[in-house]
Every structure is written in C-alpha cells, then in structure tokens.
Amino acid sequence: MFRKMLCGVTLAASALPALADEIALRFMYSGHFEERGEFFDWVPGPWLGGTFRGEDRNHDGVLELSELSMLQIQGANYLGCRQPGSHCAIDYFFYRADGTLSFSSYWDAFFDGSSYGSSRIISGEYEIETLDHEPYFVYRYFTPQTTLSITPVPEPAAYLMLGAGLLGVGALARRSKRRGAEAQV
C-alpha cells in the first residue's frame, strides 16, 4: 500500500511543472549573405542562434519583451547582462506560436581590457559585427533563402516525468513476470 501511495505522489509531483505557462524555445537561423572585408558570399550553414524563455502573462498568444525571463543569443545573455566591461540591450522582442520571431539586440564588450567587439542584430534584416582589427566590420544579411527553425527546450521536469513513467512501466513488467512465475508453480 505504501509503495502505491509513494508512486502516486511521485507521478503527481512530476506532472505539476507541466502545468506552468512558461515556454522555453531554441531558435536557429541558417543561410546568410556575408560581407567580410573583400569577401562577399552566400554562406548556407547555421549562423545565428539562441534560446529564449518567457511566460505569456496576458494570454494574447504573443511573447513580448516584458514577458521574457531569459534571452541568450550566441551564448550571451541579453537580459541581465552583468559581465564586467560589456553592455547589452534588447530594443524589442516578439514571438508568436506560428513561428514569427522578431527582435533587435545590441552587445559590446572590451576583452582583456584592450580588444573590443560589438554586435547589432535586427532579425530578418542583418547582423553587424564590429571588431578592433581587420576586417573591422562583418555584415551578415538575412535573405529570402534564410531559414528559421524553432524547437522546444526540454525541461528538467520532462525528464523527471519520463523517468517516472519508465519506472512505472518497469515495475508493472516485473510484477507481471512475478505473477506469471507464481501461476506456473
């Protein structure tokens, strides 16, 4: 009896986080036209990606800047940018469940107190990377061939639910096997 109650409580507790309204998604743009010094070319592979997390608090089907709890682009956290010598900003952010993603962001930093770099991204238009050495500027342009993929980020609670489900299936299989062996005797 205690085992059944413990299993029930574990399953119920693992399902609670699934009720949260917060979403977490990864995005990746692939394909861009790049201008780097004398180099001008179409680059087909992935080039700009990140993760965002937020809660649609007004339930309008749109995740806006005020509803974001995290935005990472190329590994840099744009919300709460607290690294010494760096500045970052998000001018606007918009995501709708139909896959529409639009944002504008800025980042700059001094590395080792001497070298400098910055990036300005306007999704759907361009990214400008500024460097303190040759080629000084790198322009990456979105084109009609640029694709966007957006995928959910698995939450730890999802793994917990998967584990609880696998344990439950394993326990049932073991119990069935034991009952089958007892019936043969």
C-alpha positions in Angstrom: 0.0 0.0 0.0 2.8 2.4 0.9 4.6 1.7 -2.4 1.4 2.5 -4.4 0.9 5.8 -2.5 4.6 6.7 -2.9 4.4 6.0 -6.7 1.2 8.1 -7.0 2.7 11.0 -5.1 5.9 10.9 -7.3 3.9 10.8 -10.5 1.6 13.7 -9.4 4.6 15.8 -8.3 6.4 15.2 -11.5 3.4 16.4 -13.5 3.0 19.7 -11.7 5.7 21.6 -13.6 3.9 20.7 -16.8 1.0 23.0 -15.8 3.3 26.1 -15.9 2.6 28.6 -18.7 6.3 29.3 -19.2 7.8 28.3 -22.6 11.4 27.7 -23.5 12.5 27.6 -27.1 15.7 27.4 -29.2 16.0 29.2 -32.5 18.5 28.9 -35.3 18.8 30.9 -38.5 20.6 29.2 -41.4 21.9 30.7 -44.5 23.0 34.3 -44.9 24.9 36.7 -47.3 28.2 37.7 -45.7 30.4 40.7 -46.4 33.8 40.4 -44.6 36.4 42.8 -46.0 36.8 41.8 -49.6 34.8 38.6 -49.1 31.2 38.6 -50.4 29.4 35.3 -50.5 26.3 33.2 -49.6 27.0 31.0 -46.5 24.4 28.2 -46.3 25.0 26.8 -42.8 23.7 27.8 -39.3 24.9 31.2 -38.2 22.7 32.8 -35.6 21.0 31.0 -32.8 19.9 31.2 -29.2 17.4 30.4 -26.6 14.5 32.3 -25.1 12.2 31.7 -22.2 9.1 33.5 -21.0 5.5 33.5 -19.9 2.6 34.9 -21.9 1.1 36.6 -18.9 -1.6 38.5 -20.8 -2.6 35.3 -22.7 -2.6 37.1 -26.1 -0.6 34.4 -27.8 2.4 36.7 -28.2 5.6 36.6 -26.1 6.9 40.2 -25.8 10.0 41.7 -24.2 8.2 42.5 -20.9 7.3 38.8 -20.7 10.8 37.4 -21.3 12.7 35.8 -18.4 15.8 34.9 -20.5 17.2 35.6 -23.9 20.6 34.2 -25.0 22.0 34.8 -28.4 25.2 33.1 -29.4 25.8 32.2 -25.8 25.5 35.8 -24.5 22.7 36.6 -22.0 20.9 39.7 -23.2 18.6 40.0 -20.1 20.6 41.0 -17.1 23.9 41.4 -18.9 26.2 41.7 -16.0 29.7 40.9 -17.3 32.3 43.5 -16.5 33.2 45.6 -19.4 30.2 44.7 -21.5 26.9 46.3 -22.3 23.9 44.8 -24.0 20.3 45.7 -24.8 17.2 44.4 -26.4 15.2 47.1 -28.2 12.2 44.8 -28.9 11.2 41.2 -28.9 8.2 39.4 -30.4 7.4 35.7 -30.7 4.1 34.2 -31.8 3.3 30.4 -31.8 3.0 30.4 -35.6 6.8 30.7 -35.6 7.1 34.5 -36.1 10.2 35.7 -34.3 11.3 39.3 -34.4 13.9 41.1 -32.2 16.6 43.8 -32.1 19.6 43.5 -29.9 22.9 45.1 -29.2 26.0 43.9 -27.4 29.5 45.3 -26.9 32.5 44.3 -24.8 36.1 45.0 -24.0 38.1 41.8 -23.8 41.2 41.7 -21.6 41.0 45.5 -21.2 42.3 46.1 -24.7 40.4 44.4 -27.6 36.9 45.4 -28.5 33.9 43.8 -30.2 30.2 44.5 -30.7 27.2 43.1 -32.5 23.9 44.7 -33.6 21.2 42.2 -34.7 17.9 43.0 -36.3 16.2 39.7 -37.0 15.0 39.4 -40.6 17.4 42.1 -41.7 21.1 41.9 -40.7 23.8 41.4 -38.1 26.7 43.8 -38.0 29.8 42.7 -36.0 32.4 45.3 -35.2 36.0 44.3 -34.5 39.1 46.3 -33.4 41.2 44.5 -36.1 40.9 43.6 -39.7 38.3 43.2 -41.3 36.8 45.7 -38.7 33.3 45.1 -39.8 31.4 41.8 -40.7 28.0 42.2 -42.2 25.6 39.2 -42.3 22.4 39.8 -44.2 19.1 37.8 -44.0 17.9 36.8 -47.4 14.7 35.1 -48.7 16.7 31.9 -48.6 17.5 32.3 -44.8 15.5 29.8 -42.8 14.5 29.8 -39.2 14.0 26.8 -37.1 12.4 26.9 -33.6 12.4 23.9 -31.3 11.3 23.4 -27.7 13.9 23.2 -25.0 13.3 20.0 -22.9 12.7 21.0 -19.3 14.1 19.0 -16.4 10.5 18.2 -15.4 10.1 16.4 -18.7 13.0 14.1 -17.9 11.6 13.6 -14.5 8.2 12.6 -15.9 9.9 10.3 -18.5 11.9 8.6 -15.7 8.8 8.2 -13.5 6.9 6.7 -16.5 9.8 4.3 -17.3 10.0 3.2 -13.6 6.2 2.6 -13.6 6.4 0.5 -16.7 9.3 -1.4 -15.4 7.5 -2.1 -12.1 4.4 -3.3 -13.9 6.5 -5.6 -16.1 8.3 -7.0 -13.1 5.1 -7.6 -11.3 3.5 -9.3 -14.3 6.6 -11.5 -14.6 6.5 -12.4 -10.9 2.7 -13.2 -11.1 3.3 -15.4 -14.2 6.1 -17.3 -12.4 3.8 -17.8 -9.3 1.0 -19.1 -11.5 3.3 -21.7 -13.1 4.2 -23.1 -9.7 
